[in-house]
């Protein structure tokens, strides 16, 4: 769950974790 792994993750670090 990196804040720079997914697009738009910077705005929603919680979302990137679920979509990772």
PyMOL commands that set and color helices and strands:
alter all, ss='L'
color gray80, all
select helices_A, chain A and resi 13-19
alter helices_A, ss='H'
color red, helices_A
deselect
rebuild
show_as cartoon
